[in-house]
Amino acid sequence: MTEHGPLPTMPTLDPSHPAQDRLIAAVLAGDIASARTALADGADANTWRDYDECWDRTRMDGREPVLLCAARQGQVDLVTLLLQHGADPDARDSLSGRTALVAAA
């Protein structure tokens, strides 16, 4: 539970299914062709990326949906592709509570 409500159920990366990792890398690089391939290979559009933040010298582990990463980078084509593949537009960053819509604004 966060101040923004309960944490969503987050898919766990399956080491035997590298398409998830390829999707994360593609979104972070803004590479729509690679993202399309990863999705075609079975990656989940609701994949989450782990990250860490340091706030006031305290390290915090966070998770954010790849849709939020794409929106934050202004990658409209990637956002559209992820939404077409079922990405949840209401999924929130586990630390900030931001959604893709907030990041895109």
PyMOL commands that place a pseudoatom at each C-alpha (Angstrom):
pseudoatom trace, name=CA, resn=MET, resi=1, chain=A, elem=C, hetatm=0, pos=[0.000, 0.000, 0.000]
pseudoatom trace, name=CA, resn=THR, resi=2, chain=A, elem=C, hetatm=0, pos=[1.259, 3.465, -0.877]
pseudoatom trace, name=CA, resn=GLU, resi=3, chain=A, elem=C, hetatm=0, pos=[-0.207, 6.901, -0.255]
pseudoatom trace, name=CA, resn=HIS, resi=4, chain=A, elem=C, hetatm=0, pos=[-1.672, 6.538, -3.768]
pseudoatom trace, name=CA, resn=GLY, resi=5, chain=A, elem=C, hetatm=0, pos=[-3.530, 3.317, -2.978]
pseudoatom trace, name=CA, resn=PRO, resi=6, chain=A, elem=C, hetatm=0, pos=[-2.637, -0.351, -3.176]
pseudoatom trace, name=CA, resn=LEU, resi=7, chain=A, elem=C, hetatm=0, pos=[0.214, -1.472, -5.370]
pseudoatom trace, name=CA, resn=PRO, resi=8, chain=A, elem=C, hetatm=0, pos=[-0.976, -3.173, -8.543]
pseudoatom trace, name=CA, resn=THR, resi=9, chain=A, elem=C, hetatm=0, pos=[-0.268, -6.790, -9.230]
pseudoatom trace, name=CA, resn=MET, resi=10, chain=A, elem=C, hetatm=0, pos=[3.024, -6.629, -11.063]
pseudoatom trace, name=CA, resn=PRO, resi=11, chain=A, elem=C, hetatm=0, pos=[4.190, -9.263, -13.521]
pseudoatom trace, name=CA, resn=THR, resi=12, chain=A, elem=C, hetatm=0, pos=[7.473, -10.845, -12.560]
pseudoatom trace, name=CA, resn=LEU, resi=13, chain=A, elem=C, hetatm=0, pos=[10.135, -11.220, -15.192]
pseudoatom trace, name=CA, resn=ASP, resi=14, chain=A, elem=C, hetatm=0, pos=[10.611, -14.831, -16.169]
pseudoatom trace, name=CA, resn=PRO, resi=15, chain=A, elem=C, hetatm=0, pos=[14.300, -15.597, -16.790]
pseudoatom trace, name=CA, resn=SER, resi=16, chain=A, elem=C, hetatm=0, pos=[13.248, -18.239, -19.294]
pseudoatom trace, name=CA, resn=HIS, resi=17, chain=A, elem=C, hetatm=0, pos=[11.364, -15.594, -21.314]
pseudoatom trace, name=CA, resn=PRO, resi=18, chain=A, elem=C, hetatm=0, pos=[13.878, -12.913, -22.399]
pseudoatom trace, name=CA, resn=ALA, resi=19, chain=A, elem=C, hetatm=0, pos=[11.300, -11.037, -24.492]
pseudoatom trace, name=CA, resn=GLN, resi=20, chain=A, elem=C, hetatm=0, pos=[10.360, -9.107, -21.335]
pseudoatom trace, name=CA, resn=ASP, resi=21, chain=A, elem=C, hetatm=0, pos=[13.920, -7.831, -20.892]
pseudoatom trace, name=CA, resn=ARG, resi=22, chain=A, elem=C, hetatm=0, pos=[14.115, -6.984, -24.602]
pseudoatom trace, name=CA, resn=LEU, resi=23, chain=A, elem=C, hetatm=0, pos=[10.910, -4.971, -24.330]
pseudoatom trace, name=CA, resn=ILE, resi=24, chain=A, elem=C, hetatm=0, pos=[12.260, -2.999, -21.384]
pseudoatom trace, name=CA, resn=ALA, resi=25, chain=A, elem=C, hetatm=0, pos=[15.523, -2.289, -23.246]
pseudoatom trace, name=CA, resn=ALA, resi=26, chain=A, elem=C, hetatm=0, pos=[13.639, -1.294, -26.404]
pseudoatom trace, name=CA, resn=VAL, resi=27, chain=A, elem=C, hetatm=0, pos=[11.378, 1.124, -24.533]
pseudoatom trace, name=CA, resn=LEU, resi=28, chain=A, elem=C, hetatm=0, pos=[14.300, 2.710, -22.686]
pseudoatom trace, name=CA, resn=ALA, resi=29, chain=A, elem=C, hetatm=0, pos=[16.149, 3.130, -26.003]
pseudoatom trace, name=CA, resn=GLY, resi=30, chain=A, elem=C, hetatm=0, pos=[13.054, 4.420, -27.802]
pseudoatom trace, name=CA, resn=ASP, resi=31, chain=A, elem=C, hetatm=0, pos=[13.387, 1.578, -30.327]
pseudoatom trace, name=CA, resn=ILE, resi=32, chain=A, elem=C, hetatm=0, pos=[9.891, 0.859, -31.643]
pseudoatom trace, name=CA, resn=ALA, resi=33, chain=A, elem=C, hetatm=0, pos=[11.020, -1.877, -34.054]
pseudoatom trace, name=CA, resn=SER, resi=34, chain=A, elem=C, hetatm=0, pos=[12.647, -3.860, -31.239]
pseudoatom trace, name=CA, resn=ALA, resi=35, chain=A, elem=C, hetatm=0, pos=[9.640, -3.261, -28.985]
pseudoatom trace, name=CA, resn=ARG, resi=36, chain=A, elem=C, hetatm=0, pos=[7.336, -4.569, -31.715]
pseudoatom trace, name=CA, resn=THR, resi=37, chain=A, elem=C, hetatm=0, pos=[9.523, -7.683, -32.077]
pseudoatom trace, name=CA, resn=ALA, resi=38, chain=A, elem=C, hetatm=0, pos=[9.610, -8.286, -28.309]
pseudoatom trace, name=CA, resn=LEU, resi=39, chain=A, elem=C, hetatm=0, pos=[5.816, -8.015, -28.145]
pseudoatom trace, name=CA, resn=ALA, resi=40, chain=A, elem=C, hetatm=0, pos=[5.461, -10.389, -31.099]
pseudoatom trace, name=CA, resn=ASP, resi=41, chain=A, elem=C, hetatm=0, pos=[7.750, -12.807, -29.221]
pseudoatom trace, name=CA, resn=GLY, resi=42, chain=A, elem=C, hetatm=0, pos=[5.351, -12.772, -26.273]
pseudoatom trace, name=CA, resn=ALA, resi=43, chain=A, elem=C, hetatm=0, pos=[6.518, -9.916, -24.045]
pseudoatom trace, name=CA, resn=ASP, resi=44, chain=A, elem=C, hetatm=0, pos=[3.794, -8.511, -21.802]
pseudoatom trace, name=CA, resn=ALA, resi=45, chain=A, elem=C, hetatm=0, pos=[2.927, -4.851, -22.541]
pseudoatom trace, name=CA, resn=ASN, resi=46, chain=A, elem=C, hetatm=0, pos=[2.364, -4.500, -18.779]
pseudoatom trace, name=CA, resn=THR, resi=47, chain=A, elem=C, hetatm=0, pos=[5.983, -5.314, -17.982]
pseudoatom trace, name=CA, resn=TRP, resi=48, chain=A, elem=C, hetatm=0, pos=[7.534, -3.309, -15.160]
pseudoatom trace, name=CA, resn=ARG, resi=49, chain=A, elem=C, hetatm=0, pos=[11.050, -1.911, -14.900]
pseudoatom trace, name=CA, resn=ASP, resi=50, chain=A, elem=C, hetatm=0, pos=[12.886, -1.994, -11.574]
pseudoatom trace, name=CA, resn=TYR, resi=51, chain=A, elem=C, hetatm=0, pos=[14.896, 1.077, -10.572]
pseudoatom trace, name=CA, resn=ASP, resi=52, chain=A, elem=C, hetatm=0, pos=[16.317, 2.657, -7.468]
pseudoatom trace, name=CA, resn=GLU, resi=53, chain=A, elem=C, hetatm=0, pos=[16.182, 6.226, -6.211]
pseudoatom trace, name=CA, resn=CYS, resi=54, chain=A, elem=C, hetatm=0, pos=[18.084, 8.024, -3.525]
pseudoatom trace, name=CA, resn=TRP, resi=55, chain=A, elem=C, hetatm=0, pos=[15.992, 10.470, -1.563]
pseudoatom trace, name=CA, resn=ASP, resi=56, chain=A, elem=C, hetatm=0, pos=[17.675, 12.321, 1.264]
pseudoatom trace, name=CA, resn=ARG, resi=57, chain=A, elem=C, hetatm=0, pos=[20.448, 9.693, 1.362]
pseudoatom trace, name=CA, resn=THR, resi=58, chain=A, elem=C, hetatm=0, pos=[17.941, 6.852, 1.577]
pseudoatom trace, name=CA, resn=ARG, resi=59, chain=A, elem=C, hetatm=0, pos=[17.941, 4.271, -1.204]
pseudoatom trace, name=CA, resn=MET, resi=60, chain=A, elem=C, hetatm=0, pos=[14.479, 3.203, -2.279]
pseudoatom trace, name=CA, resn=ASP, resi=61, chain=A, elem=C, hetatm=0, pos=[13.592, 0.450, -4.735]
pseudoatom trace, name=CA, resn=GLY, resi=62, chain=A, elem=C, hetatm=0, pos=[10.876, 1.305, -7.199]
pseudoatom trace, name=CA, resn=ARG, resi=63, chain=A, elem=C, hetatm=0, pos=[9.041, -0.204, -10.133]
pseudoatom trace, name=CA, resn=GLU, resi=64, chain=A, elem=C, hetatm=0, pos=[7.451, 1.525, -13.070]
pseudoatom trace, name=CA, resn=PRO, resi=65, chain=A, elem=C, hetatm=0, pos=[5.445, 0.227, -16.009]
pseudoatom trace, name=CA, resn=VAL, resi=66, chain=A, elem=C, hetatm=0, pos=[7.181, 0.408, -19.380]
pseudoatom trace, name=CA, resn=LEU, resi=67, chain=A, elem=C, hetatm=0, pos=[4.240, 2.497, -20.602]
pseudoatom trace, name=CA, resn=LEU, resi=68, chain=A, elem=C, hetatm=0, pos=[5.257, 5.178, -18.098]
pseudoatom trace, name=CA, resn=CYS, resi=69, chain=A, elem=C, hetatm=0, pos=[8.872, 5.033, -19.361]
pseudoatom trace, name=CA, resn=ALA, resi=70, chain=A, elem=C, hetatm=0, pos=[7.710, 5.550, -22.947]
pseudoatom trace, name=CA, resn=ALA, resi=71, chain=A, elem=C, hetatm=0, pos=[5.362, 8.395, -21.998]
pseudoatom trace, name=CA, resn=ARG, resi=72, chain=A, elem=C, hetatm=0, pos=[8.016, 10.151, -19.922]
pseudoatom trace, name=CA, resn=GLN, resi=73, chain=A, elem=C, hetatm=0, pos=[10.362, 10.083, -22.928]
pseudoatom trace, name=CA, resn=GLY, resi=74, chain=A, elem=C, hetatm=0, pos=[7.670, 11.480, -25.228]
pseudoatom trace, name=CA, resn=GLN, resi=75, chain=A, elem=C, hetatm=0, pos=[7.689, 8.312, -27.355]
pseudoatom trace, name=CA, resn=VAL, resi=76, chain=A, elem=C, hetatm=0, pos=[4.165, 8.639, -28.766]
pseudoatom trace, name=CA, resn=ASP, resi=77, chain=A, elem=C, hetatm=0, pos=[4.548, 5.713, -31.185]
pseudoatom trace, name=CA, resn=LEU, resi=78, chain=A, elem=C, hetatm=0, pos=[5.775, 3.433, -28.402]
pseudoatom trace, name=CA, resn=VAL, resi=79, chain=A, elem=C, hetatm=0, pos=[2.960, 4.530, -26.103]
pseudoatom trace, name=CA, resn=THR, resi=80, chain=A, elem=C, hetatm=0, pos=[0.457, 3.769, -28.866]
pseudoatom trace, name=CA, resn=LEU, resi=81, chain=A, elem=C, hetatm=0, pos=[2.035, 0.374, -29.551]
pseudoatom trace, name=CA, resn=LEU, resi=82, chain=A, elem=C, hetatm=0, pos=[1.989, -0.596, -25.868]
pseudoatom trace, name=CA, resn=LEU, resi=83, chain=A, elem=C, hetatm=0, pos=[-1.635, 0.507, -25.474]
pseudoatom trace, name=CA, resn=GLN, resi=84, chain=A, elem=C, hetatm=0, pos=[-2.597, -1.487, -28.570]
pseudoatom trace, name=CA, resn=HIS, resi=85, chain=A, elem=C, hetatm=0, pos=[-1.032, -4.528, -26.883]
pseudoatom trace, name=CA, resn=GLY, resi=86, chain=A, elem=C, hetatm=0, pos=[-3.029, -4.060, -23.688]
pseudoatom trace, name=CA, resn=ALA, resi=87, chain=A, elem=C, hetatm=0, pos=[-0.802, -1.865, -21.500]
pseudoatom trace, name=CA, resn=ASP, resi=88, chain=A, elem=C, hetatm=0, pos=[-2.750, -0.523, -18.515]
pseudoatom trace, name=CA, resn=PRO, resi=89, chain=A, elem=C, hetatm=0, pos=[-2.933, 3.297, -18.787]
pseudoatom trace, name=CA, resn=ASP, resi=90, chain=A, elem=C, hetatm=0, pos=[-3.758, 3.528, -15.071]
pseudoatom trace, name=CA, resn=ALA, resi=91, chain=A, elem=C, hetatm=0, pos=[-0.691, 1.588, -13.849]
pseudoatom trace, name=CA, resn=ARG, resi=92, chain=A, elem=C, hetatm=0, pos=[1.261, 3.697, -11.355]
pseudoatom trace, name=CA, resn=ASP, resi=93, chain=A, elem=C, hetatm=0, pos=[4.917, 4.052, -10.462]
pseudoatom trace, name=CA, resn=SER, resi=94, chain=A, elem=C, hetatm=0, pos=[5.396, 2.299, -7.129]
pseudoatom trace, name=CA, resn=LEU, resi=95, chain=A, elem=C, hetatm=0, pos=[7.189, 5.256, -5.509]
pseudoatom trace, name=CA, resn=SER, resi=96, chain=A, elem=C, hetatm=0, pos=[5.682, 8.397, -7.002]
pseudoatom trace, name=CA, resn=GLY, resi=97, chain=A, elem=C, hetatm=0, pos=[2.247, 7.094, -7.933]
pseudoatom trace, name=CA, resn=ARG, resi=98, chain=A, elem=C, hetatm=0, pos=[2.540, 8.731, -11.360]
pseudoatom trace, name=CA, resn=THR, resi=99, chain=A, elem=C, hetatm=0, pos=[0.748, 7.265, -14.356]
pseudoatom trace, name=CA, resn=ALA, resi=100, chain=A, elem=C, hetatm=0, pos=[1.722, 7.462, -18.022]
pseudoatom trace, name=CA, resn=LEU, resi=101, chain=A, elem=C, hetatm=0, pos=[-0.822, 10.254, -18.513]
pseudoatom trace, name=CA, resn=VAL, resi=102, chain=A, elem=C, hetatm=0, pos=[0.805, 12.374, -15.812]
pseudoatom trace, name=CA, resn=ALA, resi=103, chain=A, elem=C, hetatm=0, pos=[4.257, 11.701, -17.259]
pseudoatom trace, name=CA, resn=ALA, resi=104, chain=A, elem=C, hetatm=0, pos=[3.134, 12.655, -20.768]
pseudoatom trace, name=CA, resn=ALA, resi=105, chain=A, elem=C, hetatm=0, pos=[1.637, 15.979, -19.654]
for i in range(1, 105): cmd.bond("trace and resi %d" % i, "trace and resi %d" % (i + 1))
show_as sticks, trace
zoom trace
